[in-house]
Amino acid sequence: MADVLPLVEARLRTALGEPDARAAVTFLGTDRIEVLRFQEGDVVRYATLGMSAQPMADPTAMLADPVKGPRAELVLSVRSGVADTDKVLRPLAVLAASPQVEGVVVAPGASLDVGEPLWPGASFTSVLVAEPGGLVEDLELDAPLDPVRFLPLLPMTPNEAAWKRVHGAQALQERWLTQGTDLRDPVRKSVALD
């Protein structure tokens, strides 16, 4: 079975250019997770590398299938030079390790919470997982492997996360859209909620 990660890194480089920094984190009992940083104009993108090495398993399954199952990497885009967003590396690695550690399947519409600010001074402790395919195309793998999806992360304030739990991901995204929320602003305040 071919190693998936070189193919994933090649796809990220094709879509986002050359990374200008990378960091690696290893948690006890998990595979190594890297976070690559890509600078493009006034936007910095952080992409995980390592989450897709193994398929995500249904937490209710008796045994995890080593071949079949969804695979993903996470991508966060924020404006650069406004906040110390490079400190997001560890929280991103924690989120990318969550399928291995907690047995969760990360999919669009899900909320992921790290329980602390994503970077110093951030009003965000969680993210909304958005639909893939816009920034980085899915990476098709040889059958029977599922494709690797590159899932955008949208930072949420605690109020937005609570509102999303009640009203759903789509309603929150519509609220952001109708109020012209700049989701890449690392110092933005919570959107107005009813």
Disulfide bonds with the S-S distance in Angstrom:
none
